[in-house]
């Protein structure tokens, strides 16, 4: 167990951040699933913009790797582009 006040505070802060990161990551995955399930191009385009922003935010905060975010955005853009209008 931690012996210093600052170490105890760091443990509390890390737990808070871990939960926030987990929530944001899970929410992003849900949006990706929703986007992949859509068949309407207009709806998918709007969703893609949201998901893209979420992925960028996760990559910026190092919750996911920047290359993973780029790969997912690329695949989703391809998916949205292939949808019939």
Backbone as JSON Lines, residues from 0, in Angstrom:
{"i":0,"aa":"X","n":[0.84,-1.19,0.0],"ca":[0.0,0.0,0.0],"c":[0.88,1.25,0.0]}
{"i":1,"aa":"X","n":[0.36,2.32,-0.57],"ca":[1.11,3.57,-0.68],"c":[1.33,4.2,0.69]}
{"i":2,"aa":"X","n":[2.48,4.85,0.85],"ca":[2.83,5.46,2.13],"c":[2.73,6.98,2.12]}
{"i":3,"aa":"X","n":[2.68,7.58,0.95],"ca":[2.66,9.04,0.87],"c":[1.29,9.54,0.43]}
{"i":4,"aa":"X","n":[0.98,10.75,0.88],"ca":[-0.31,11.35,0.51],"c":[-0.44,11.48,-1.01]}
{"i":5,"aa":"X","n":[0.65,11.9,-1.64],"ca":[0.62,12.11,-3.09],"c":[0.4,10.78,-3.83]}
{"i":6,"aa":"X","n":[0.96,9.7,-3.28],"ca":[0.78,8.38,-3.9],"c":[-0.68,7.93,-3.78]}
{"i":7,"aa":"X","n":[-1.28,8.21,-2.64],"ca":[-2.7,7.86,-2.45],"c":[-3.57,8.65,-3.42]}
{"i":8,"aa":"X","n":[-3.22,9.93,-3.58],"ca":[-3.97,10.77,-4.51],"c":[-3.8,10.27,-5.94]}
{"i":9,"aa":"X","n":[-2.59,9.86,-6.29],"ca":[-2.31,9.34,-7.63],"c":[-3.14,8.08,-7.89]}
{"i":10,"aa":"X","n":[-3.28,7.22,-6.88],"ca":[-4.08,6.0,-7.02],"c":[-5.54,6.36,-7.3]}
{"i":11,"aa":"X","n":[-6.06,7.34,-6.57],"ca":[-7.46,7.78,-6.78],"c":[-7.63,8.38,-8.17]}
{"i":12,"aa":"X","n":[-6.69,9.22,-8.57],"ca":[-6.76,9.87,-9.89],"c":[-6.68,8.85,-11.01]}
{"i":13,"aa":"X","n":[-5.79,7.87,-10.87],"ca":[-5.64,6.83,-11.9],"c":[-6.91,6.02,-12.06]}
{"i":14,"aa":"X","n":[-7.56,5.71,-10.96],"ca":[-8.81,4.93,-11.02],"c":[-9.9,5.73,-11.73]}
{"i":15,"aa":"X","n":[-9.98,7.01,-11.43],"ca":[-10.97,7.88,-12.08],"c":[-10.73,7.93,-13.58]}
{"i":16,"aa":"X","n":[-9.46,8.12,-13.96],"ca":[-9.11,8.19,-15.38],"c":[-9.36,6.87,-16.09]}
{"i":17,"aa":"X","n":[-9.05,5.75,-15.39],"ca":[-9.25,4.43,-15.98],"c":[-10.73,4.21,-16.3]}
{"i":18,"aa":"X","n":[-11.59,4.59,-15.36],"ca":[-13.03,4.42,-15.58],"c":[-13.53,5.31,-16.71]}
{"i":19,"aa":"X","n":[-13.04,6.54,-16.77],"ca":[-13.44,7.46,-17.84],"c":[-12.99,6.92,-19.19]}
{"i":20,"aa":"X","n":[-11.74,6.46,-19.28],"ca":[-11.21,5.91,-20.53],"c":[-12.01,4.69,-20.96]}
{"i":21,"aa":"X","n":[-12.35,3.83,-20.01],"ca":[-13.11,2.62,-20.31],"c":[-14.49,2.98,-20.86]}
{"i":22,"aa":"X","n":[-15.14,3.97,-20.23],"ca":[-16.46,4.4,-20.67],"c":[-16.4,4.96,-22.1]}
{"i":23,"aa":"X","n":[-15.42,5.85,-22.35],"ca":[-15.3,6.46,-23.67],"c":[-14.95,5.44,-24.75]}
{"i":24,"aa":"X","n":[-14.1,4.48,-24.41],"ca":[-13.72,3.44,-25.37],"c":[-14.92,2.56,-25.71]}
{"i":25,"aa":"X","n":[-15.68,2.19,-24.69],"ca":[-16.85,1.34,-24.9],"c":[-17.91,2.08,-25.72]}
{"i":26,"aa":"X","n":[-18.12,3.35,-25.44],"ca":[-19.08,4.16,-26.18],"c":[-18.69,4.24,-27.65]}
{"i":27,"aa":"X","n":[-17.41,4.44,-27.9],"ca":[-16.92,4.51,-29.28],"c":[-17.15,3.19,-30.01]}
{"i":28,"aa":"X","n":[-16.87,2.08,-29.33],"ca":[-17.1,0.76,-29.94],"c":[-18.58,0.56,-30.28]}
{"i":29,"aa":"X","n":[-19.46,1.04,-29.41],"ca":[-20.9,0.93,-29.65],"c":[-21.3,1.74,-30.89]}
{"i":30,"aa":"X","n":[-20.74,2.93,-31.02],"ca":[-21.03,3.77,-32.19],"c":[-20.53,3.12,-33.47]}
{"i":31,"aa":"X","n":[-19.36,2.48,-33.4],"ca":[-18.81,1.8,-34.58],"c":[-19.74,0.67,-35.0]}
{"i":32,"aa":"X","n":[-20.23,-0.07,-34.02],"ca":[-21.16,-1.18,-34.29],"c":[-22.44,-0.64,-34.94]}
{"i":33,"aa":"X","n":[-22.92,0.48,-34.41],"ca":[-24.12,1.13,-34.94],"c":[-23.9,1.57,-36.39]}
{"i":34,"aa":"X","n":[-22.72,2.13,-36.66],"ca":[-22.38,2.58,-38.01],"c":[-22.3,1.41,-38.97]}
{"i":35,"aa":"X","n":[-21.65,0.33,-38.55],"ca":[-21.54,-0.86,-39.4],"c":[-22.9,-1.49,-39.69]}
{"i":36,"aa":"X","n":[-23.85,-1.3,-38.79],"ca":[-25.19,-1.88,-38.97],"c":[-26.12,-1.03,-39.81]}
{"i":37,"aa":"X","n":[-25.73,0.21,-40.09],"ca":[-26.61,1.1,-40.85],"c":[-26.54,0.8,-42.34]}
{"i":38,"aa":"X","n":[-27.67,1.01,-43.02],"ca":[-27.75,0.76,-44.46],"c":[-28.07,2.03,-45.24]}
{"i":39,"aa":"X","n":[-28.36,3.12,-44.52],"ca":[-28.69,4.39,-45.14],"c":[-27.42,5.25,-45.22]}
{"i":40,"aa":"X","n":[-27.08,5.69,-46.42],"ca":[-25.82,6.43,-46.61],"c":[-25.82,7.77,-45.87]}
{"i":41,"aa":"X","n":[-26.94,8.47,-45.87],"ca":[-27.0,9.78,-45.2],"c":[-26.76,9.62,-43.7]}
{"i":42,"aa":"X","n":[-27.43,8.64,-43.12],"ca":[-27.28,8.38,-41.68],"c":[-25.84,7.94,-41.38]}
{"i":43,"aa":"X","n":[-25.3,7.08,-42.23],"ca":[-23.94,6.57,-42.04],"c":[-22.91,7.69,-42.13]}
{"i":44,"aa":"X","n":[-23.12,8.65,-43.02],"ca":[-22.2,9.76,-43.17],"c":[-22.14,10.61,-41.9]}
{"i":45,"aa":"X","n":[-23.32,10.87,-41.33],"ca":[-23.39,11.65,-40.08],"c":[-22.72,10.87,-38.95]}
{"i":46,"aa":"X","n":[-23.02,9.58,-38.87],"ca":[-22.42,8.73,-37.84],"c":[-20.91,8.64,-38.01]}
{"i":47,"aa":"X","n":[-20.45,8.56,-39.24],"ca":[-19.01,8.45,-39.5],"c":[-18.27,9.67,-38.96]}
{"i":48,"aa":"X","n":[-18.85,10.83,-39.15],"ca":[-18.23,12.07,-38.67],"c":[-18.06,12.02,-37.14]}
{"i":49,"aa":"X","n":[-19.11,11.55,-36.45],"ca":[-19.07,11.43,-34.99],"c":[-18.03,10.41,-34.55]}
{"i":50,"aa":"X","n":[-18.06,9.25,-35.17],"ca":[-17.14,8.17,-34.81],"c":[-15.7,8.57,-35.07]}
{"i":51,"aa":"X","n":[-15.47,9.23,-36.18],"ca":[-14.13,9.69,-36.54],"c":[-13.57,10.62,-35.46]}
{"i":52,"aa":"X","n":[-14.41,11.52,-35.01],"ca":[-14.02,12.46,-33.96],"c":[-13.71,11.72,-32.66]}
{"i":53,"aa":"X","n":[-14.55,10.73,-32.32],"ca":[-14.34,9.96,-31.1],"c":[-13.03,9.19,-31.15]}
{"i":54,"aa":"X","n":[-12.74,8.59,-32.3],"ca":[-11.5,7.82,-32.46],"c":[-10.28,8.74,-32.33]}
{"i":55,"aa":"X","n":[-10.37,9.92,-32.93],"ca":[-9.27,10.88,-32.82],"c":[-9.02,11.27,-31.37]}
{"i":56,"aa":"X","n":[-10.1,11.46,-30.64],"ca":[-9.99,11.85,-29.24],"c":[-9.34,10.74,-28.41]}
{"i":57,"aa":"X","n":[-9.74,9.49,-28.67],"ca":[-9.16,8.36,-27.95],"c":[-7.66,8.22,-28.27]}
{"i":58,"aa":"X","n":[-7.3,8.44,-29.53],"ca":[-5.9,8.34,-29.93],"c":[-5.09,9.47,-29.29]}
{"i":59,"aa":"X","n":[-5.66,10.64,-29.24],"ca":[-4.98,11.79,-28.66],"c":[-4.66,11.56,-27.18]}
{"i":60,"aa":"X","n":[-5.58,10.9,-26.48],"ca":[-5.39,10.62,-25.05],"c":[-4.68,9.3,-24.8]}
{"i":61,"aa":"X","n":[-4.18,8.66,-25.86],"ca":[-3.46,7.39,-25.76],"c":[-4.28,6.26,-25.16]}
{"i":62,"aa":"X","n":[-5.6,6.31,-25.33],"ca":[-6.44,5.19,-24.91],"c":[-6.28,4.08,-25.94]}
{"i":63,"aa":"X","n":[-6.22,4.48,-27.22],"ca":[-5.88,3.53,-28.29],"c":[-4.7,4.11,-29.06]}
{"i":64,"aa":"X","n":[-4.02,3.26,-29.8],"ca":[-2.86,3.71,-30.57],"c":[-3.33,4.53,-31.77]}
{"i":65,"aa":"X","n":[-2.54,5.52,-32.17],"ca":[-2.93,6.4,-33.27],"c":[-3.09,5.63,-34.58]}
{"i":66,"aa":"X","n":[-2.28,4.58,-34.79],"ca":[-2.41,3.78,-36.01],"c":[-3.7,2.98,-36.02]}
{"i":67,"aa":"X","n":[-4.11,2.51,-34.85],"ca":[-5.37,1.76,-34.76],"c":[-6.53,2.68,-35.11]}
{"i":68,"aa":"X","n":[-6.48,3.91,-34.61],"ca":[-7.53,4.88,-34.92],"c":[-7.56,5.15,-36.43]}
{"i":69,"aa":"X","n":[-6.38,5.32,-37.02],"ca":[-6.29,5.59,-38.45],"c":[-6.83,4.42,-39.27]}
{"i":70,"aa":"X","n":[-6.49,3.19,-38.86],"ca":[-6.96,2.0,-39.57],"c":[-8.48,1.88,-39.49]}
{"i":71,"aa":"X","n":[-9.03,2.11,-38.3],"ca":[-10.47,2.0,-38.14],"c":[-11.19,3.08,-38.95]}
{"i":72,"aa":"X","n":[-10.68,4.3,-38.92],"ca":[-11.29,5.39,-39.69],"c":[-11.26,5.06,-41.18]}
{"i":73,"aa":"X","n":[-10.15,4.51,-41.63],"ca":[-10.0,4.16,-43.04],"c":[-11.02,3.1,-43.46]}
{"i":74,"aa":"X","n":[-11.13,2.05,-42.66],"ca":[-12.07,0.97,-42.97],"c":[-13.51,1.47,-42.95]}
{"i":75,"aa":"X","n":[-13.82,2.33,-41.98],"ca":[-15.19,2.85,-41.89],"c":[-15.5,3.79,-43.05]}
{"i":76,"aa":"X","n":[-14.52,4.58,-43.48],"ca":[-14.71,5.48,-44.62],"c":[-14.98,4.67,-45.87]}
{"i":77,"aa":"X","n":[-14.26,3.56,-46.02],"ca":[-14.46,2.67,-47.15],"c":[-15.87,2.08,-47.12]}
{"i":78,"aa":"X","n":[-16.3,1.69,-45.92],"ca":[-17.63,1.12,-45.73],"c":[-18.72,2.13,-46.11]}
{"i":79,"aa":"X","n":[-18.58,3.36,-45.62],"ca":[-19.57,4.41,-45.89],"c":[-19.56,4.74,-47.38]}
{"i":80,"aa":"X","n":[-18.4,4.79,-48.0],"ca":[-18.3,5.08,-49.42],"c":[-18.94,4.02,-50.3]}
{"i":81,"aa":"X","n":[-18.93,2.78,-49.82],"ca":[-19.48,1.67,-50.62],"c":[-21.0,1.56,-50.5]}
{"i":82,"aa":"X","n":[-21.59,2.25,-49.52],"ca":[-23.05,2.17,-49.35],"c":[-23.76,2.81,-50.54]}
{"i":83,"aa":"X","n":[-24.85,2.19,-50.93],"ca":[-25.65,2.75,-52.04],"c":[-26.47,3.93,-51.54]}
{"i":84,"aa":"X","n":[-26.59,4.95,-52.35],"ca":[-27.3,6.16,-51.95],"c":[-28.76,6.0,-51.88]}
